[in-house]
Amino acid sequence: MRGSLEVVAGLLVMGLIVADIFVTVLYARAGTSLFSRRLARGAWWSFRLLGRGGHRATVLSFCGPAIVIVLIAFWSLGLSVGAALAIHPALGTSVVATGGPTDRDFVTALYAGSNSLSIVGSGSYGPHTTRYRLLYILASLVGVSSLSLTLTYVMQVYSALQRRNALGLRLWLLSGETGRAAELLARMGAGGDLSGATSSFAQLLDEVAQTKESHHLYPVLYYFRFPQPYYSAGFVGRLLLDALTLLETSTDDRLAHLRRSAAVDGLWRAVILFLSTLEDAFLPRSAAEARPSSARAQQAWRDEYGRSLEALRRAGVPVRARPDEGAQAYVSLRQAWEPLVARLEQARAGATAGGAPSARARTRDALANRLAHGRA
């Protein structure tokens, strides 16, 4: 009876691990997994605790690679333990050593189970009944398939990471290594020529959409943190939303066709969807609601708007004749999207971040309403 329970438990453990690999690697959706999502969050919180001193940025930069290692180790160990539980009752009877006496302890079962996950007949313990021969065949198929899927998963994760980092670096360079939205727009329309801006926005839309889907398919990307701020999702989101907000609120009617183009409208929606997806999948759900922007923050945004307007004038970009109206519209739009970026940046720094789901929903609803009514 005990032996039968061990076999059932072993097959159940193997089934759960295979299911976790399936939803993580093949089903591939942010926020869906049996164990890997919890393991990733647990590792992130552990690294946050370890980095409480003055080296938090350095400590957190190791978290993403460590999570990949933890997942691989967990899947490998889980499959080995499951196979060991199924084989343990049969040691010395249905499963015997190829030479010498057969030990019957669990460590021996773990060794035999690990061997069974590779290629049938490669280990020093072999099955001697039809039932366990079939078990060994099943275990080897599971083991080889899991290994192939895991290796493919790791390669895809790092390929997606490279694309995400390339987007951040590209935006950093396009802004003249300043990270300022005004500089990004001014360089797009140097001399007042924005004839190629639509295609530039369309290309950015494509890259943001790919980055969003990469994080949706490979959620572990969220935990890869680099010392350079331009590699973060917050930087990408803030720079693009700020540039789009400036385009909407600072340029005159000669650029109305650009503001209403499908590329610009799509980029608005893609960036908001990207940031919202990250929030829903990764940020805490129990934190307090986001507070309204302070008067100091709003004044800082007004000052930045004034500096941005001057930079656009110098570049020859046609701007509004009445900057006060534009400043108010700029602050209003930025109040809507800034909480999305701020919460992600706080989480990236290892601080408690979030906002109740209702607060996040209100932020997205406000942005959606602005988009639906022309934004300005």
DOKOLTI-879779 format. One record per residue (C-alpha): residue in three letters; residue number from 1; x, y, z. Coordinates in steps of 0.05 Angstrom, whole numbers, plus 5000, padded with zeros to 4 digits. Each point is the difference from the previous one (the first is absolute). Layout:
# DOKOLTI-879779
{type ALA seq NUM east X north Y up Z}
...
//
This chain:
# DOKOLTI-879779
{type MET seq 1 east 5000 north 5000 up 5000}
{type ARG seq 2 east 5055 north 5048 up 5019}
{type GLY seq 3 east 5038 north 4984 up 4936}
{type SER seq 4 east 4938 north 5014 up 4958}
{type LEU seq 5 east 4992 north 5068 up 5034}
{type GLU seq 6 east 5072 north 5017 up 4986}
{type VAL seq 7 east 4991 north 4983 up 4926}
{type VAL seq 8 east 4937 north 5042 up 4996}
{type ALA seq 9 east 5034 north 5058 up 5037}
{type GLY seq 10 east 5060 north 4995 up 4953}
{type LEU seq 11 east 4958 north 5002 up 4938}
{type LEU seq 12 east 4959 north 5058 up 5029}
{type VAL seq 13 east 5064 north 5040 up 5014}
{type MET seq 14 east 5026 north 4988 up 4930}
{type GLY seq 15 east 4933 north 5019 up 4971}
{type LEU seq 16 east 4999 north 5066 up 5039}
{type ILE seq 17 east 5070 north 5018 up 4978}
{type VAL seq 18 east 4984 north 4984 up 4927}
{type ALA seq 19 east 4937 north 5043 up 5006}
{type ASP seq 20 east 5041 north 5058 up 5028}
{type ILE seq 21 east 5050 north 4993 up 4943}
{type PHE seq 22 east 4942 north 4998 up 4951}
{type VAL seq 23 east 4966 north 5064 up 5025}
{type THR seq 24 east 5067 north 5036 up 5008}
{type VAL seq 25 east 5033 north 4981 up 4935}
{type LEU seq 26 east 4945 north 4979 up 4951}
{type TYR seq 27 east 4937 north 5035 up 5024}
{type ALA seq 28 east 5044 north 5060 up 5018}
{type ARG seq 29 east 4954 north 5053 up 5030}
{type ALA seq 30 east 5017 north 5052 up 5052}
{type GLY seq 31 east 4969 north 4983 up 5068}
{type THR seq 32 east 4987 north 4927 up 4984}
{type SER seq 33 east 5041 north 4943 up 5031}
{type LEU seq 34 east 4995 north 4948 up 5055}
{type PHE seq 35 east 5067 north 5013 up 5034}
{type SER seq 36 east 5047 north 5042 up 4957}
{type ARG seq 37 east 4965 north 5066 up 5013}
{type ARG seq 38 east 5002 north 4990 up 5075}
{type LEU seq 39 east 5073 north 4978 up 4997}
{type ALA seq 40 east 5018 north 5063 up 4960}
{type ARG seq 41 east 4964 north 5045 up 5049}
{type GLY seq 42 east 5032 north 4965 up 5059}
{type ALA seq 43 east 5069 north 5008 up 4970}
{type TRP seq 44 east 4986 north 5074 up 4986}
{type TRP seq 45 east 4979 north 5013 up 5071}
{type SER seq 46 east 5061 north 4962 up 5026}
{type PHE seq 47 east 5046 north 5043 up 4958}
{type ARG seq 48 east 4964 north 5062 up 5025}
{type LEU seq 49 east 5014 north 4979 up 5071}
{type LEU seq 50 east 5072 north 4985 up 4984}
{type GLY seq 51 east 5009 north 5068 up 4968}
{type ARG seq 52 east 4973 north 5041 up 5058}
{type GLY seq 53 east 5069 north 5032 up 5010}
{type GLY seq 54 east 5036 north 5046 up 4953}
{type HIS seq 55 east 5007 north 4949 up 4944}
{type ARG seq 56 east 4928 north 4989 up 4982}
{type ALA seq 57 east 5009 north 5017 up 4926}
{type THR seq 58 east 5058 north 4951 up 4993}
{type VAL seq 59 east 4964 north 4944 up 5038}
{type LEU seq 60 east 4935 north 5008 up 4960}
{type SER seq 61 east 5038 north 4997 up 4935}
{type PHE seq 62 east 5015 north 4927 up 5014}
{type CYS seq 63 east 4927 north 4982 up 5012}
{type GLY seq 64 east 4978 north 4986 up 4928}
{type PRO seq 65 east 5056 north 4950 up 4984}
{type ALA seq 66 east 4991 north 4968 up 5069}
{type ILE seq 67 east 4926 north 4989 up 4988}
{type VAL seq 68 east 5015 north 4964 up 4935}
{type ILE seq 69 east 5048 north 4954 up 5038}
{type VAL seq 70 east 4949 north 4989 up 5055}
{type LEU seq 71 east 4947 north 4980 up 4950}
{type ILE seq 72 east 5045 north 4951 up 4964}
{type ALA seq 73 east 5023 north 4970 up 5066}
{type PHE seq 74 east 4929 north 4995 up 5026}
{type TRP seq 75 east 4974 north 4965 up 4938}
{type SER seq 76 east 5060 north 4952 up 4998}
{type LEU seq 77 east 4995 north 4984 up 5074}
{type GLY seq 78 east 4925 north 4992 up 4997}
{type LEU seq 79 east 5003 north 4951 up 4943}
{type SER seq 80 east 5056 north 4961 up 5035}
{type VAL seq 81 east 4961 north 4996 up 5066}
{type GLY seq 82 east 4937 north 4978 up 4963}
{type ALA seq 83 east 5038 north 4945 up 4964}
{type ALA seq 84 east 5034 north 4980 up 5065}
{type LEU seq 85 east 4933 north 4993 up 5036}
{type ALA seq 86 east 4974 north 4956 up 4944}
{type ILE seq 87 east 5063 north 4956 up 4999}
{type HIS seq 88 east 5014 north 4995 up 5074}
{type PRO seq 89 east 4950 north 4944 up 5016}
{type ALA seq 90 east 5027 north 4958 up 4942}
{type LEU seq 91 east 5074 north 5002 up 5019}
{type GLY seq 92 east 5026 north 4929 up 5007}
{type THR seq 93 east 4940 north 4969 up 4965}
{type SER seq 94 east 4977 north 5035 up 4936}
{type VAL seq 95 east 5060 north 5047 up 4997}
{type VAL seq 96 east 5068 north 4971 up 5015}
{type ALA seq 97 east 5073 north 5019 up 4994}
{type THR seq 98 east 5035 north 4976 up 4937}
{type GLY seq 99 east 5057 north 4976 up 5043}
{type GLY seq 100 east 5003 north 4980 up 5074}
{type PRO seq 101 east 4946 north 5006 up 5054}
{type THR seq 102 east 4945 north 5052 up 4994}
{type ASP seq 103 east 4996 north 5052 up 5055}
{type ARG seq 104 east 4929 north 5018 up 5020}
{type ASP seq 105 east 5007 north 5069 up 5032}
{type PHE seq 106 east 4968 north 5063 up 4971}
{type VAL seq 107 east 5067 north 5030 up 4978}
{type THR seq 108 east 5010 north 4939 up 4956}
{type ALA seq 109 east 4929 north 5010 up 4974}
{type LEU seq 110 east 5016 north 5073 up 4985}
{type TYR seq 111 east 5062 north 4979 up 4962}
{type ALA seq 112 east 4962 north 4948 up 4960}
{type GLY seq 113 east 4943 north 5049 up 4988}
{type SER seq 114 east 5048 north 5053 up 4974}
{type ASN seq 115 east 5031 north 4949 up 4953}
{type SER seq 116 east 4932 north 4980 up 4974}
{type LEU seq 117 east 4987 north 5071 up 4977}
{type SER seq 118 east 5057 north 4998 up 4950}
{type ILE seq 119 east 5005 north 4942 up 4950}
{type VAL seq 120 east 4972 north 4932 up 5016}
{type GLY seq 121 east 5055 north 4952 up 5019}
{type SER seq 122 east 5052 north 5054 up 5014}
{type GLY seq 123 east 5001 north 4990 up 5075}
{type SER seq 124 east 5025 north 4945 up 5046}
{type TYR seq 125 east 4929 north 4982 up 5023}
{type GLY seq 126 east 4951 north 4968 up 4951}
{type PRO seq 127 east 4928 north 4977 up 4999}
{type HIS seq 128 east 4984 north 4926 up 4998}
{type THR seq 129 east 4925 north 5000 up 4992}
{type THR seq 130 east 4954 north 5026 up 4945}
{type ARG seq 131 east 4968 north 5051 up 5047}
{type TYR seq 132 east 5066 north 5032 up 5018}
{type ARG seq 133 east 5028 north 4996 up 4930}
{type LEU seq 134 east 4941 north 5042 up 4978}
{type LEU seq 135 east 5013 north 5047 up 5058}
{type TYR seq 136 east 5072 north 5008 up 4979}
{type ILE seq 137 east 4979 north 5014 up 4929}
{type LEU seq 138 east 4950 north 5052 up 5024}
{type ALA seq 139 east 5051 north 5032 up 5046}
{type SER seq 140 east 5052 north 5004 up 4945}
{type LEU seq 141 east 4951 north 5033 up 4953}
{type VAL seq 142 east 4980 north 5050 up 5053}
{type GLY seq 143 east 5072 north 5013 up 5018}
{type VAL seq 144 east 5026 north 5011 up 4930}
{type SER seq 145 east 4940 north 5042 up 4980}
{type SER seq 146 east 5006 north 5043 up 5063}
{type LEU seq 147 east 5074 north 5011 up 4987}
{type SER seq 148 east 4987 north 5022 up 4928}
{type LEU seq 149 east 4943 north 5046 up 5021}
{type THR seq 150 east 5042 north 5030 up 5056}
{type LEU seq 151 east 5059 north 5014 up 4955}
{type THR seq 152 east 4954 north 5032 up 4948}
{type TYR seq 153 east 4967 north 5041 up 5055}
{type VAL seq 154 east 5066 north 5028 up 5025}
{type MET seq 155 east 5023 north 5018 up 4929}
{type GLN seq 156 east 4933 north 5035 up 4986}
{type VAL seq 157 east 5003 north 5038 up 5066}
{type TYR seq 158 east 5068 north 5029 up 4984}
{type SER seq 159 east 4980 north 5015 up 4929}
{type ALA seq 160 east 4940 north 5039 up 5025}
{type LEU seq 161 east 5043 north 5034 up 5052}
{type GLN seq 162 east 5047 north 5023 up 4945}
{type ARG seq 163 east 4942 north 5030 up 4961}
{type ARG seq 164 east 4974 north 5036 up 5062}
{type ASN seq 165 east 5068 north 5029 up 5016}
{type ALA seq 166 east 5010 north 5021 up 4927}
{type LEU seq 167 east 4935 north 5040 up 5003}
{type GLY seq 168 east 5022 north 5036 up 5063}
{type LEU seq 169 east 5069 north 5014 up 4973}
{type ARG seq 170 east 4971 north 5024 up 4934}
{type LEU seq 171 east 4955 north 5050 up 5036}
{type TRP seq 172 east 5058 north 5023 up 5043}
{type LEU seq 173 east 5043 north 5013 up 4938}
{type LEU seq 174 east 4943 north 5033 up 4962}
{type SER seq 175 east 4992 north 5049 up 5058}
{type GLY seq 176 east 5074 north 5019 up 4995}
{type GLU seq 177 east 5015 north 4959 up 5062}
{type THR seq 178 east 4959 north 5049 up 5041}
{type GLY seq 179 east 4936 north 4959 up 5012}
{type ARG seq 180 east 4959 north 5063 up 4986}
{type ALA seq 181 east 4937 north 4995 up 4958}
{type ALA seq 182 east 5010 north 5070 up 4971}
{type GLU seq 183 east 5069 north 4980 up 4974}
{type LEU seq 184 east 4970 north 4937 up 4968}
{type LEU seq 185 east 4946 north 5041 up 4964}
{type ALA seq 186 east 5049 north 5055 up 4981}
{type ARG seq 187 east 5046 north 4950 up 4967}
{type MET seq 188 east 4941 north 4968 up 4963}
{type GLY seq 189 east 4981 north 5068 up 4973}
{type ALA seq 190 east 5066 north 5036 up 4993}
{type GLY seq 191 east 4990 north 5062 up 4958}
{type GLY seq 192 east 4926 north 4992 up 5006}
{type ASP seq 193 east 4998 north 4941 up 4953}
{type LEU seq 194 east 4955 north 4947 up 5030}
{type SER seq 195 east 4985 north 4966 up 4934}
{type GLY seq 196 east 5032 north 4935 up 5023}
{type ALA seq 197 east 4972 north 5002 up 5071}
{type THR seq 198 east 4940 north 4956 up 4983}
{type SER seq 199 east 5045 north 4943 up 4978}
{type SER seq 200 east 5044 north 5010 up 5061}
{type PHE seq 201 east 4939 north 4995 up 5046}
{type ALA seq 202 east 4976 north 4939 up 4962}
{type GLN seq 203 east 5067 north 4966 up 5011}
{type LEU seq 204 east 4998 north 5017 up 5074}
{type LEU seq 205 east 4929 north 4972 up 5003}
{type ASP seq 206 east 5025 north 4934 up 4971}
{type GLU seq 207 east 5058 north 4996 up 5049}
{type VAL seq 208 east 4956 north 5016 up 5061}
{type ALA seq 209 east 4949 north 4949 up 4978}
{type GLN seq 210 east 5054 north 4948 up 4994}
{type THR seq 211 east 5028 north 5018 up 5068}
{type LYS seq 212 east 4931 north 4996 up 5031}
{type GLU seq 213 east 4989 north 4931 up 4970}
{type SER seq 214 east 5069 north 4977 up 5022}
{type HIS seq 215 east 4982 north 5016 up 5073}
{type HIS seq 216 east 4933 north 4966 up 4990}
{type LEU seq 217 east 5033 north 4937 up 4974}
{type TYR seq 218 east 5061 north 5001 up 5046}
{type PRO seq 219 east 4979 north 5033 up 5065}
{type VAL seq 220 east 5069 north 4986 up 5031}
{type LEU seq 221 east 5025 north 5059 up 4958}
{type TYR seq 222 east 4969 north 5047 up 5051}
{type TYR seq 223 east 5052 north 4979 up 5051}
{type PHE seq 224 east 5061 north 5015 up 4957}
{type ARG seq 225 east 5026 north 5066 up 5027}
{type PHE seq 226 east 5060 north 5039 up 4974}
{type PRO seq 227 east 5038 north 5058 up 5031}
{type GLN seq 228 east 4987 north 5044 up 4939}
{type PRO seq 229 east 4931 north 5031 up 5008}
{type TYR seq 230 east 4985 north 5001 up 4926}
{type TYR seq 231 east 4993 north 4924 up 5000}
{type SER seq 232 east 4939 north 5003 up 5046}
{type ALA seq 233 east 4927 north 4997 up 4979}
{type GLY seq 234 east 4988 north 5063 up 5040}
{type PHE seq 235 east 5050 north 5039 up 4959}
{type VAL seq 236 east 4971 north 4976 up 4934}
{type GLY seq 237 east 4929 north 5015 up 5023}
{type ARG seq 238 east 5015 north 5069 up 5030}
{type LEU seq 239 east 5041 north 5024 up 4941}
{type LEU seq 240 east 4949 north 4978 up 4947}
{type LEU seq 241 east 4939 north 5025 up 5039}
{type ASP seq 242 east 5034 north 5066 up 5014}
{type ALA seq 243 east 5019 north 5008 up 4926}
{type LEU seq 244 east 4929 north 4984 up 4979}
{type THR seq 245 east 4972 north 5047 up 5052}
{type LEU seq 246 east 5046 north 5056 up 4975}
{type LEU seq 247 east 4980 north 4986 up 4928}
{type GLU seq 248 east 4927 north 5005 up 5020}
{type THR seq 249 east 5004 north 5062 up 5044}
{type SER seq 250 east 5057 north 5042 up 4971}
{type THR seq 251 east 4995 north 4996 up 4925}
{type ASP seq 252 east 4953 north 5043 up 4958}
{type ASP seq 253 east 4947 north 4980 up 4949}
{type ARG seq 254 east 5051 north 4991 up 4945}
{type LEU seq 255 east 5017 north 4933 up 5033}
{type ALA seq 256 east 4928 north 4979 up 5013}
{type HIS seq 257 east 5006 north 4946 up 4947}
{type LEU seq 258 east 5059 north 4970 up 5037}
{type ARG seq 259 east 4965 north 5002 up 5068}
{type ARG seq 260 east 4939 north 4965 up 4971}
{type SER seq 261 east 5039 north 4948 up 4960}
{type ALA seq 262 east 4990 north 4926 up 5012}
{type ALA seq 263 east 5074 north 4993 up 5019}
{type VAL seq 264 east 4996 north 5052 up 5055}
{type ASP seq 265 east 4933 north 4976 up 5027}
{type GLY seq 266 east 5024 north 4928 up 4998}
{type LEU seq 267 east 5064 north 5018 up 5037}
{type TRP seq 268 east 4959 north 5033 up 5055}
{type ARG seq 269 east 4960 north 4937 up 5009}
{type ALA seq 270 east 5059 north 4953 up 4994}
{type VAL seq 271 east 5040 north 5034 up 5055}
{type ILE seq 272 east 4941 north 5004 up 5047}
{type LEU seq 273 east 4983 north 4927 up 4987}
{type PHE seq 274 east 5073 north 4980 up 5011}
{type LEU seq 275 east 5004 north 5036 up 5068}
{type SER seq 276 east 4931 north 4976 up 5022}
{type THR seq 277 east 5018 north 4928 up 4983}
{type LEU seq 278 east 5062 north 5004 up 5043}
{type GLU seq 279 east 4961 north 5030 up 5057}
{type ASP seq 280 east 4945 north 4948 up 5000}
{type ALA seq 281 east 5049 north 4942 up 4996}
{type PHE seq 282 east 5054 north 5021 up 5048}
{type LEU seq 283 east 4985 north 5056 up 5048}
{type PRO seq 284 east 4970 north 4989 up 5069}
{type ARG seq 285 east 4925 north 5001 up 5004}
{type SER seq 286 east 4994 north 5022 up 5073}
{type ALA seq 287 east 5036 north 5067 up 5000}
{type ALA seq 288 east 4965 north 5065 up 5014}
{type GLU seq 289 east 4968 north 5039 up 4943}
{type ALA seq 290 east 5044 north 5048 up 4961}
{type ARG seq 291 east 4998 north 5071 up 5027}
{type PRO seq 292 east 4983 north 5059 up 4955}
{type SER seq 293 east 5059 north 5038 up 4972}
{type SER seq 294 east 5026 north 5053 up 5048}
{type ALA seq 295 east 5001 north 5074 up 4983}
{type ARG seq 296 east 5076 north 4996 up 4999}
{type ALA seq 297 east 4999 north 4944 up 4948}
{type GLN seq 298 east 4950 north 5038 up 4957}
{type GLN seq 299 east 5044 north 5062 up 5003}
{type ALA seq 300 east 5061 north 4959 up 4980}
{type TRP seq 301 east 4960 north 4974 up 4940}
{type ARG seq 302 east 4982 north 5071 up 4981}
{type ASP seq 303 east 5072 north 5021 up 5003}
{type GLU seq 304 east 5021 north 4940 up 4958}
{type TYR seq 305 east 4946 north 5017 up 4950}
{type GLY seq 306 east 5028 north 5071 up 4994}
{type ARG seq 307 east 5071 north 4973 up 4988}
{type SER seq 308 east 4974 north 4949 up 4950}
{type LEU seq 309 east 4961 north 5053 up 4962}
{type GLU seq 310 east 5063 north 5041 up 4993}
{type ALA seq 311 east 5040 north 4940 up 4976}
{type LEU seq 312 east 4947 north 4985 up 4947}
{type ARG seq 313 east 5001 north 5073 up 4977}
{type ARG seq 314 east 5075 north 4999 up 4992}
{type ALA seq 315 east 4993 north 4937 up 4958}
{type GLY seq 316 east 4950 north 5034 up 4955}
{type VAL seq 317 east 4940 north 4957 up 5021}
{type PRO seq 318 east 4935 north 5040 up 4994}
{type VAL seq 319 east 4972 north 5011 up 5070}
{type ARG seq 320 east 4938 north 5030 up 5031}
{type ALA seq 321 east 4992 north 5075 up 5000}
{type ARG seq 322 east 4969 north 4998 up 5070}
{type PRO seq 323 east 5046 north 4958 up 5045}
{type ASP seq 324 east 4958 north 5008 up 5063}
{type GLU seq 325 east 4944 north 4958 up 4970}
{type GLY seq 326 east 5050 north 4948 up 4978}
{type ALA seq 327 east 5032 north 4998 up 5069}
{type GLN seq 328 east 4933 north 4986 up 5034}
{type ALA seq 329 east 4984 north 4945 up 4949}
{type TYR seq 330 east 5070 north 4970 up 5010}
{type VAL seq 331 east 4992 north 4997 up 5076}
{type SER seq 332 east 4930 north 4970 up 4993}
{type LEU seq 333 east 5024 north 4944 up 4955}
{type ARG seq 334 east 5062 north 4987 up 5040}
{type GLN seq 335 east 4959 north 4993 up 5064}
{type ALA seq 336 east 4963 north 4943 up 4965}
{type TRP seq 337 east 5060 north 4958 up 4979}
{type GLU seq 338 east 5054 north 5018 up 5050}
{type PRO seq 339 east 4974 north 4951 up 5054}
{type LEU seq 340 east 5008 north 4942 up 4952}
{type VAL seq 341 east 5074 north 5016 up 4990}
{type ALA seq 342 east 5014 north 5020 up 5072}
{type ARG seq 343 east 4976 north 4934 up 5030}
{type LEU seq 344 east 5042 north 4959 up 4952}
{type GLU seq 345 east 5062 north 5043 up 5014}
{type GLN seq 346 east 4990 north 4992 up 5075}
{type ALA seq 347 east 4995 north 4925 up 4993}
{type ARG seq 348 east 5062 north 4999 up 4955}
{type ALA seq 349 east 5038 north 5035 up 5055}
{type GLY seq 350 east 4979 north 4947 up 5050}
{type ALA seq 351 east 4951 north 5045 up 5038}
{type THR seq 352 east 4929 north 4982 up 5017}
{type ALA seq 353 east 4958 north 5021 up 4941}
{type GLY seq 354 east 4931 north 4990 up 4974}
{type GLY seq 355 east 4932 north 5027 up 5011}
{type ALA seq 356 east 4934 north 4966 up 5009}
{type PRO seq 357 east 4971 north 4968 up 4938}
{type SER seq 358 east 4944 north 5051 up 5001}
{type ALA seq 359 east 5050 north 5057 up 4998}
{type ARG seq 360 east 5037 north 4968 up 4942}
{type ALA seq 361 east 4934 north 4990 up 4963}
{type ARG seq 362 east 4982 north 5074 up 5010}
{type THR seq 363 east 5068 north 5020 up 4972}
{type ARG seq 364 east 4989 north 4959 up 4938}
{type ASP seq 365 east 4928 north 5023 up 4993}
{type ALA seq 366 east 5023 north 5073 up 5003}
{type LEU seq 367 east 5051 north 4987 up 4946}
{type ALA seq 368 east 4950 north 4962 up 4957}
{type ASN seq 369 east 4950 north 5058 up 5006}
{type ARG seq 370 east 5052 north 5050 up 4979}
{type LEU seq 371 east 5018 north 4958 up 4940}
{type ALA seq 372 east 4928 north 4991 up 4981}
{type HIS seq 373 east 4986 north 5075 up 5003}
{type GLY seq 374 east 5061 north 5023 up 4962}
{type ARG seq 375 east 5046 north 5007 up 5061}
{type ALA seq 376 east 4998 north 5076 up 4999}
//
